[in-house]
Amino acid sequence: MNKLISLFIIAYFSVNLLAQKSDMFKPDLSKPSKVKGMKLVWHDEFNINGKPDPSNWIYENGFVRNQELQWYQPENVNCINGLLIIEGRKERVSNPNFVHGSVDWNRGRESAEYTSACIETRGLKQWQFGQFEIRARIDTACGSWPAIWTLGISGGWPSGGEIDIMEFYRREGIPIILANFAWGSEKRGVAKWDDLKKPLSDFTTSDPDWTKKFHIWRMDWDKDSIKLYLDNLLLNDMAVSECVNPNGFNPFLQPHYLLLNLAIGANGGNPSKSHTLIKYEVDWVRVYQK
């Protein structure tokens, strides 16, 4: 009888441990999994309270790109209870670069009405090839534009290459998940794109709780191809040999650095009718290489 009780107790706790580990509604506090034939070369589990590790991340500041509404600032990102949390807030911030009468989108605005944050590993961590895994929960409110992406360390944009492991925004009012690649074209500052747009409804129709859960976005990148997955579903793949800039440089045969950001407005849509706080939660980031 004692042996049966012991086996029952072991089975009970094993089942509960597995349930806790696979709970898509909660942070995953388990150790990084092993990937056959690969080594974990870098990861950030965000298991601290306070600012993200400065040896891994730097911040963008101010108005940066895409005529977005938010002012980027470090105050909007913190690690809390095992999560990196980026907050998009409705709050006014004066623009110190304001120039009266300027037609530049970033200088012609006296203030920003929204704030958010973008962190990146530029100058600190970079990788060429590997398996990248990011567990995150995104806010799909109107105005929200979260992303997980990489940029090449040289060549400028877009010639340096861009990989959008995850983007969420709206196209003609329809919320969509994106997985994209961009590189240089004949026109300076204009990218060639290989993009995938998948309506959010493709996920929420079968799972009404999809937006409440954490999901795993993955990139498999080697010298031949780049494949982008969402919860093991292949979204987009590209042959590296097809992405050569007009000058012959291939931006996906060089190291890239990682960015995590929450933009507000622009392709994210009009946030004025959304809740005053948009939250983007990242559980962990892991990079494996052969």
N, C-alpha and C positions, 0 to 999 in steps of 0.2 A: 504493500500500500504506500509506504514512504517513497518507493522508487517511482510509482505512478504519479504521486503528488509532485515530486521533483521534476519529472518530465513535463507535467502540466504547467508548472511555474515557468520553466525554461521556454516552453512553447508560447506561453502568454506574453512574456516580456519580449520574445523575439518578434512576435506578430506586432506588438505595439511599437517596438523600435523601428520596424520596417514601415509601419503606417506613418510614424512621425517623420521618417526620412523622406517618404514620398508625398508628404502633404504639400500640395501645390498652393495652398493658401498661406503657408507660413515660411519663414526663412529656413534654409537648409543649413544646419550647423554641422553636418557630417564632414569628414575629411575628404579632400579631392579624390575622385575615383582614379583608378589606374586605367591607362589606355594602352592596349597591346601594341608593342613595337615602338612606343613613344615614351618620352620622359617629361615630367612636369618641370618646365624651365622657369616659370614665373606665375605667381598668382597673387590676388588680393582678395581676402575673404571679408574685409571691412568689419572685422570683429573687434573694433575699438569704439570708444565713444569720443566724439570730437571731430576734428578735421581729418580728411583722408591723409594717408602717409605722404609727407612731402618728398620722400625719396622716390615715390612712384608718380606723383601727380603735380601738375601746375594748373593755373587758372587762366581762362580768358577774361578780359575785362572790357566793359562798355558795349557799344554797338559794334557788331563784328561783321555780319554777312546777311545777305538775302532780304534786306529791308525788313527784318523782323522787329517785333515790338519791344522785346525785352532788353533790359540793361543787364549784362552779365557781371556778376560780382561773387566773391568767395562766400559772402554771408549766407547764400542760399543753398549751400551744400554742407552736409554733416553726416557723420556715421553714428547711427543710433540702433542699439539692440541688434547688431549683426547686419545692418543694411546701410548702404550708401543711399542717402535720400537727397534728391534735388527738388527744390520747391520753386514753382512758378507762382509768384505773388502779384496781386494787383496793388501796386504802391508806386507813388511818384518819386522819381529820382532826378535831380538836376543834371543836365548834360554839361560838363565842364568844357567840352569842345564846341559848344554852340557858337555859331557865327550868324549874326542877324543878316537875313537876306540870302544866305547860302542855299543853293539848290541841291547840294549833296545830302543824301538821305540821312547820313549819320551826323552831319554838322548843322543841318537846318532845323533840327528839333530841339527846342529849348529844354525839354525834359522827356524822360521815359515814363510811361504809365504802368509798366510791368517790369519785374526783375526776375532773374533766373540764374543758372550757372552752367558752365561748361568746364570740364576738367579733361586734361590730356597728358599723355606720357611723353610728349615731345621733349627731346633732349635728355631724357632720363632712361626710358626703356623703348626698345625698338626690336622688331623681329622680321626675318625673311623666311617665309614658309612656316607651316605648323598647323595645329588644330587649336582653334580659339573657341572657348565656351564662355558664355555670359548668361547668368540666370537673372531675370529681371521681371518686374511687373510694371506695366505702363498705364498711364492715365489717358483715357480716350475721350475726355471732354473736348468740346469744340475750342479750338485755340491751341491745343496741345500738340507739340511736334518733338517727341523724344527720338533719340538716335543712338546707335552704336556703330562707330565707323572708324576707318583708318585712312591715313594720308601718307604718301611716300615722303621720305626725308629730303629728297632733292627734286628739282624740276619745277617747283611752283604748281599752282592749280590752273588747269586740270592736268598739265603734262606730267606731274609727279604721281598721278594716279589716286583714285578714291575708291574705297570699298565700303558700301553701306551694308553692314551685316544686318542692321535693323533700322528702319525708319517707319514712323507712323504719322500720317497727316491726312488731309482731305483733298480730294480732287473733284471739283464741281459739287461740293457738299457731301460727297460719299467718303466715309472713313476707310482708309486702305492701309495695308501692310506692304512695305516695299523691301526689295533686296536688289542692290544695284552695283554696277561697276562704271567708272568714268575714267577717261584718259584724254589725251590731247587731240585736237583737230587742226585743220589748216588755218583756222581763225584763232587768233590770240585770245585767250580767255574764254573760249567756247569749247565745251566738252563733247566728246562722243560718248553715248550712253548705251549700255546694255542693262535694261531695267526690267523688274518684275513688279507688277502691281496686283495685289490680291485683296479683294474686298474683305473688310473685317467681318462682314456677315457670313463669309464662308466658314468662319470659326464659331461665331456666336450662335448661329442657327442650330448647330448640333450640340453646343455647350453654352447655355445661357450664362454660366458663371465664368466664362473665359477671361473676361477683363478683371476679375477679382483674383486671378491666379498668377503665380510666377510661371514663366516659361523659359526654356533654354534655347538661345540663339547660338548657332555654331557655324564656324567657317573652317573648311578644310582647304588648305592652300599648299600647293607644291609647284615645281617648275613647269608643270604641264597644264594644270587647271586650278580653278578656284570654285568651290561649291559652297552655297549658303543654305543653311537648314533652320527650320523652326520646329522644335520638338521632334526632331528626326525626319521631318517632312522636307524634302528637297524643294526649295523655292526657285533658285536660280543657279546656273553653272556656266562657266566661261572658259574657253581655251586661252591660256596665257599668250600663245603665239598670235592670237587675233587682235591683240591690244597694243600695237606698236604705234608710237607717235610718228608724225611725218618726218621727224629728224632721225628716225631709226631707233630711238631709245624706248625700251620697254619698261614702263613704270612699275610693273608687277614682278620684276626681277631685281628688286632693291628692297631694303628694309622699310617697313611702315611703322608708324606709331598710332596709338589708340586714342580715341576721343569718346567721351560720354557727355551728352548734353541734352538739355530740355529747352527748345526754342518756344516762343509764344508768338502766335500770329502768323502772317505770311501764308505759306501752304497749310499751316495748322488750322487756319480759319479764324473767324472773329471770336475772341474770347469774352466779349463783353457780357454775354448772357450765361457764361459758365460760372461755376463756383469760384470764389476768390482765391482758392489755393489749389494749384494743380501739382500733383506729386508723382515723381518718377523714382522708383525704388530698384536698386541694383543689389543683388544678394552676394554675388561673387563674380570674379573674372579669372579665367585660367587659360594658360598657354602651354601647349605640349609641342614638343618637336622630336623628330627621329634622332 
